[in-house]
Amino acid sequence: MTPSQHASPGTSPDISPGTSLNAARRARDLDHVAAEPVDLLVVGGGVTGAGVALDAASRGLSVCLVEAHDLAFGTSRWSSKLVHGGLRYLAQGEVGLAHESAVERGILMTRTAPHLVRALPQLVPLHDRSRSSVVMAGLRAGGALRHLARTPAGVLPPPRRVPAAEALALAPGLRRAGLRGGLLSFDGQLVDDARLVIALARTAAGHGARILTRVRAVALTGTGAQVVDTLTGESLDLRARAVVNAAGVWAGDLVDVDLRPSRGSHLVLSASTAGLTGTALTVPVPGARNRFALLLPQHDDRVYVGLTDEPVTGPVPDVPTVPRSDVDFLLRVASSVLERPLSPADVLGAFAGLRPLLNGGGGPSADLSRRHAVLTSGNVTTVVGGKLTTYRRMAADAVDATRLTTAPCRTATLPLVGATPPTTPAPAHLVARYGGEAPRVAELGEVAWAVHHEGALTADDILDRRTRIGLVPADRAAAEPAVTAQLTTLTTDHERRTHQS
């Protein structure tokens, strides 16, 4: 099987051959894997599962990925949209994990996804008796990690102290009383975490992987998995030489693994309400050591406020909710450095993700290691823990553990779809989200692009994971009728063309 076998008819030269995902390809690929075994079956369509599919397919293995819902349906779309350099891990004494994070951040920013990751200025405001020397020492250690990871200073500048006037210019909404200046550093920021997952899945598809959404794995067997096509209700047995369970916080539904989920909540505000422009704020949590809240400006004039770290017990929901206690905590910490205190009325939306952490015993979930684990039993390999930033390393370790191939990992130098700059002009907001494919997106429209090339099957896929309009309920309600109408037209046109052919 070659990538070109999956190219859509009439594919534009702006689209990498074979990377288009759509309903027709899904149907063909499902028929194929139901009839013929593959080398590797991947369960889970988040950043780790998509990363595993790309790693394995780029090494020459035949691959099928099954996802119960949609790409980036779970934790991978609920992150802070940051590509961390590992500073927090360094403070916790996990030097190896910190270095790994810095290396992976550099790979994303300079080689594999420079169109999706930008340098984000982050300011620690210094009010009154802020412990500036301790914090600056940590930021300088982060700068050393950046240097060791060989990320150019032109990509991520070194940290520095700024006076109060410059701090206010960077973040006009800061509380002026007692402001002594700030500490400015830089980290990586994703334009959107779900877009990274989709780019990974499409790049994997370009290497021959079969990406199947709405296919739920209900049991793993010695020779593959029992799955259900949730669109038709049909049960299927998919055969594979090995299986990677990358179902994240739901991994324990398929294998015996002791997870301790942790909830990370975020709030969505308008940028004008927070008084922020392009610089993020890092706010020490009062009474806590090495714990900070973040105010993160987004490209759409929104600001995300996060992040909580609370243990969760009981059944794992498909979509976690944000409790009022998290809302109050985040508003209180963020308000501690702002001129205008925030209230619940300022919250436009909220979202939460569940971290799939390995149970490390008692103590706060915030103290559990973020190092990933790869667990193998028979022909099933389960990968849990870790962070979005280190997905590529997690994927490589998981594929290595299957022992299906001795070929080396290639993904450190493999650009994702869109990584090449556009050759013709396109709107800046589309370039930021689609990179080199932006001119074609502008030509087709984002809804049509999502349906024809990104595997969107429903209006929810488009609103909640391809465009992220759904992060603000009022915006979602306003856009849903038009998106649904356009999706219906696209589906009807496709069915008519299929019938005519």
N, C-alpha and C positions, 0 to 999 in steps of 0.2 A: 504494500500500500504506500502510495506517495502522497505528499500534501496536495498536489494538484488535482488528485481524484476528487477532492471535496470542494473545489472551487465552484462558486455559484456561477450560473450562466451570465455572461455579460459583466463579470466582475471588473471593476475599474482598476487600472494599473496603480492607483493610489492605495488600493487595498491589498495587503499581503496575501498571496495565493493560499487558498484553503483555510483562511482564518474566520470566514463568515459562519456564524451560528444562527440557525433559524428553525422553524417548525419542520420544514421539509427535510433538512439534514438530520434533525433529531429522529424522525421516523425511519429514515434509511439506516442510521447508525444503530438504532434499537433493534431493527430486524437483523442486522449483521451480527451483533454481539449475542443475540438470542440463538443464533445458528452456529457460531464459531467461537471457540475459546480465545481469550487474550492472554498475554503474558501477565499483565497487572491490572487488577480491579481496584480502583480508588473509591472509597466511600466518604463523601463530604465535599461540598462545593464551595468551601471558604478559602481563605488565602493559603492555608496549609495544603488542603486537598488539591487545589488548582496548581500550587507549586510542585507537588509530587507528580501530578500528571505531566507537567511540562518537563520536569527533570527526567522522568522515565522515558517519555516519548523522544526527547532530544538525545537520549542515549541509544535509541534504536529499538526500544521495546514497544510492543503493541499494547495500547492502554485504553481502558474505559473508565470514565469517572461517572458515578451516579450521585445525584443530589436529590433529597426528598422534596425540596421546595424549589428554590431558584438560586442561582449563583449569588454568593455574598448574602444569603438570607439570614445567617446567624450572627455570631459575635463579630465577624470580620467587617460588618457595616456599622458597628456601634462603637468603634474605637475613637480616640481623640484625634485621629487623622494625623498623627505624628510619626515620624521615622526617628526614633530616639537614638542618641549617641551613647547611651549606657551610663550616664552620670549617676543616676539613682543606684544602679547596681554597684558602682564603684564605692559609693558611700556605705553600702551594706557589706563591703569586703569581697564582693564577687568580681574580682578583677578580670578573670577569663571571660565571663559573660559580658562585662562592660566592653572589653576589647572586641569581642565578637559583634556586639551591637554597632560599635563605631565602624567596623569593617563593612558590615552589611549596609549601613546607611550610606557609606561612600560608594558602594557598588550601585545602589539604586540611583543615587544622585548624579553619577558620572558615566555610567555604562548602560544599565538595563532600563531605567525608567526616568531619564532626566526631564521628560515632558510632564510627569505626574508629581514630581517632588521639587519643592523650591526651598531656598534658605529662609527660615523664619526668624526674624529678630525677636528676642525674648528679653524683657526687662524685669529685673527684680527691683521694685521700688524700695527706697530706703527712707523710712520714716522714723524720726526720733532715735531710739536706741537700737535700731536694727543691727544684727550681728553681721556687718558687712565683710569683715575680714574672713570669717569662717565660710561664708557663702562664696566670696571671691576665690578662696583657695580651692573650693570644689569646682568652680567654673574653669579655673586654670588647669585643674586636673583633667577636666573634659577637653580642654584645648590640647593637652598633651595626647589624649586618646585620639583626637582628630589627626594629629601629626603622625602618630604611630600607625594609624589606619591609612595613611598616605592620601587623605582627602585634601586637595589644595586649599590654601587659605582664601583663594579667590572664590571658592565655592562656599566655604564656611569661615568667615573672618574670625579672628581671635577675640576673646572677651575683653571688655574694658569698662572702667568706671566712667559715668557721665554725670555732669552737674545737674542741678534741679531744673534749670531752664531747658536743657536738652531732653531731660526725662519728660517734661511736660509737652515738648514739641513732638516727641515720639508717641506719647499717650496722653492726649489732652484731658481725659476724664479723671486723671489722678487727683487724689485729695492733696490740696496745696499746703494745708497746715502741717508743719513739721517735716515737710519733704526736704531731704538733704541730698537728693540725687538718686542714682540708680546704678545697677550693674547690668550691662548689656552683653548678651551672648547670642549665639545662633545655633539652631538645630534644624532638622529637616521636617517639612510639612507636606503631607499628601494633599493634592487638590481634592481627593476623595478616596476613601479606602475601598469602596465598592468598585470604583473604576480600576483600581489595581487588580482586584480579583478577576474582573472581566477581561482585562488585558492579558493576564496569565492564562486564563482558560482559552482565549482565542489564539494565543501564541502556541499553546499546547495543541490545539486543533490543527494549526498550520503544520505541526510535526506529525499529524496523523492520529492524535488522540480523539476518542469519541466521547463527547461531552453530553451527558444525558440528565437534564433537569426533570423534575416531577417523576423521579424513579426512586422509590424508597427501599432501602435495604432492610429487610425484616429479620434476617438471620444470616450469619456467616457460616459457611460449610467448609469441609476439608478441600473442596475443589472450586470454591467461589462464593456465591451468595444467592440467597433467595430474595427476589425483589418484586415490587408491585409497581406497575405503571399507574400512577394515581390519576392520569387523565382518562384511562379506560377501565381501570380496576383489574386488568389482566396480571396474573402472577407468572413470573418467569424464573428460570434457573440460569444464572450467568456463570459461565465457567472461566476459571483463571488459574494460572500457575501459582499466583500469590495475591494476597489482598492487603491493602494498606487502609486501616481504619483511621481516617482523619476527620471524624465527626465532631471533634471539639468537645464541648461540654456534654454532648449526647453520646460520646464514645462508650460510656458505660452501659448503654442500652444494648450493645452488641457484644461486648467482652467484659470480663471481670477486671475492672480497674477502679481503684479507690480515688475518686476525685473530690475536691472540695471547692465548689464553684464560689466565685467572688463577684459581686455586682459592682460595675463601674458606671455611675450615672453622669449624665451631662444635661445641661440646660441650653436652650437656644434663645438668644436675645438679639435685638437689633444693635448694630454697631453704634448708632447714635445714642442709644440708651446707655451703653457702657462707656461711651466717650472714647472709643478706640478707632484707630485707622488701620495701619498695617503691622503694628508691633504688638506681640502678645505680652501678657503680664504673668509672672510667676509669683504667687503670693504664699508666703509661709503660713501654715495652719497654726493658729495660736495654741500653745501648749503641747505641740507635737514636734518631735525631732525628725529632721529630714523628711518632712511631709509638706507638700505644697499643693495649692489649687492653681488652676490654669484658666486664663481668659484668652481664648484663641480666635483671632479675627479670621474670617473666611472670605473667599472671593466674591460672595454674593451679598456683601454688606450685613452679614450675620456674625455673631460671636458665639462660640461654644464655651460654656463654663463647666469645668469638671475638675476633679474626678474623684468619685468616692471609691472605697474599697471595703465592701461589707460582705460577710459570709452569707450564703444562701443555702437553706435546707429545703427538703421536700422535692417533689417532681419538678423537672426543668421545663419551663414554659417555652413555647415557640418564640414568643416576643415578650421579653421581660418588661415590667412596668417600673416607673420611677416613683418611689414612695414620697410622701410629703416631707418626711424627715430628711431625705437627701436634698430635696429642693431647699428646705430651710437652711441646711448646713452650707450648701454651695452659695446661696445668696448672702449669708452672713459673712463667710470668709471673703468673698469677692468685694462686698461692700466695705470691708475694713480698709481698703486702699483707694476707694473711689470718692470723688467729691459728692456725687449724688448716690445715696443709698439705694439699693435695689429692693424691689418687692415682688411678691408672686404675680402681681398684675403685669410686670415687665416680661414674664416668661412667655415666649411665643410657642415653644415646643420643648419636649424633653425626650431623651432616649437613654437606654441602659443596655449594656452588654454583660454577659457572664463569662468570666475568665475560666478556662478549663485547667485549674491548678491541681497538681498532685497533692494529696493529703500529706502534710508534713507534721501531723500531730497538733497539739494545742497551740494557743497563742493567736494573735490577730492574723487575718488572712493577708493583710498588707505585708507581713513578715515572711510569708511563704516565698520560696525561690521561684523566679520566673524562668529558670533554666528548663529547657524542654527535655522530655524523656521519650525514648524509643523502646517499646516493649514488644517482644516477639514470642508467639506461641504457635508452633506448627507453621502453617503457611500464612498466618495472620500477623501483621505488624501494626501496632497501634502507636500513634504519635500524639502526645498531649503536652500541655504546658506551653512554655515559650511565649514569644511576643510577635506581633505583626512584623516588626522590623527584621526579625531573624527567620522569617518564613522560609527563605531560600536554603539556609543551613539545615533547618528542620527537615525540609523535603529531601535534601541530599542524603542526610543520615538515614531517613526512612527507606529510601530506594537502596542504599548500600546494604541495609539490614535484610532486605528481601533476598539478596544473593542471586538475583536473576541475571546480573551482568557484571562484568569486570571493567566495562568501559567507564572512564572517569566522568565526573559531573562536568557539564558544559555551561551551566546557567550563569556563572559569574560574568561571562562575556557575551551573553545572548540577549540582544535588545528585544524588548517587548513591542507588540504592535503599537504604532504611533510614535516610537522613540525617534525616528528620523524627522527632522524639521519639515514643515510643509513647503512645497515647491511653488505654491501659488498663494496669494493673499487669502486670509480668512479672518473672521471676527476673533478678537483677542480672547473672549471668554470661551470660545470653542477650541481654540488652540491650547488653552490651559487645561482643558478636559480631554481632548482627543489627539493632541499633538499633530503629527503629520497627516492624520486622516481628517483633520478639521475642514479642509475645503470640500470634501465629499459629504461630510455631515451637513455643512451649510447648504449644499445643493439639494440633499434629500430631505432634510429636517431631522430633528433628533428622534422623533417618534418612529419615523420610517427607518432610520438608521438602526435604532434599537431592535426593531422587529426583523429586519433583513440581515443584520450582521452581528448583533449582540445577544441573540437567543431569547429576547423578550417575548413571552407568550401571552401576557395579560397586562391590563392597565396598571395593576399593582407593581408588576416588574418594572414598568417604565417610571411610575411616580416615585416608588420607594427605593429602587436600586440602580436604575440607569441615570436618572436625573437628580434624585434626592429631593425633589419638590416636597415629598411627603414628610420631611422632617419638621415642617411647620403645618399643623393641621388645617389652618385657614387657607394657606396656599394650596394645599392638596385639594381641598373642597372646591376651590375656584377653578383649578386646572382639570379636575377629573372628567367633567362632561366632554370637554374638547378632546382630551386624550382618548377617552373611550370611543368617541365618534370616529376619530381618525383611525384607531385600531380596527374598528369594525369595517371601515372602508378598505383598509389594507388587506384584511383577511378575506373579504368578499372578492376583491380584485384577484387575489392569489388563487382562490378556489375557482373563479371563472376561467383564469388562464390554464389552470390544471385540467379542468374539464374540456376546454377547447383543444388542448394538446393530446 
